[in-house]
């Protein structure tokens, strides 16, 4: 147990995560999606761009 300060407000389940072609998870994309922010970084190395649309739902 981590503690009450680290409890998430919402949990989302997904069949895929935003990964680069080498298989690294793009954590900044997950953070931006969770915050509802616009993607300002480079997502050209994203393996499957449809993952972002599925996570935004």
Secondary structure as GFF3:
##gff-version 3
##sequence-region A 1 57
A	DSSP	three_ten_helix	4	6	.	.	.	ID=ss1
A	DSSP	alpha_helix	27	35	.	.	.	ID=ss2
A	DSSP	alpha_helix	50	56	.	.	.	ID=ss3
###
